[in-house]
Amino acid sequence: MKDVPEAGEVFDCHVALVEGVLYRVTVTVGDITLSRPWVFDGFRAYAGGTWTRRG
């Protein structure tokens, strides 16, 4: 498994509702998947922590 994706690699991004205004953003680039909670208040988005490597 690589630690850093290479330029031009295919990526995918998903946003899933957790509850209320809390969402989890999951990004996959190559073999690397990262996720991070976000709060969307209708006008702005606030990061809810650091990116966490999954899988």
C-alpha positions, 0 to 999 in steps of 0.5 A: 500500500502506498502512503501518498497517491500519485498525480493523476490518480482516479479519486472518488468522494462521498458525503453521508449524513450522520445526524442533524447538520453533521456529515462524514466526507470520505475521499478515496484516491487510488488505494488510500481512503480518508474520512473527516466529519464536517458540519454544514449549517446551510451557508458554511462548512466547518471541519470537525477534526482531522482527516483519518485514514480508513481501511 
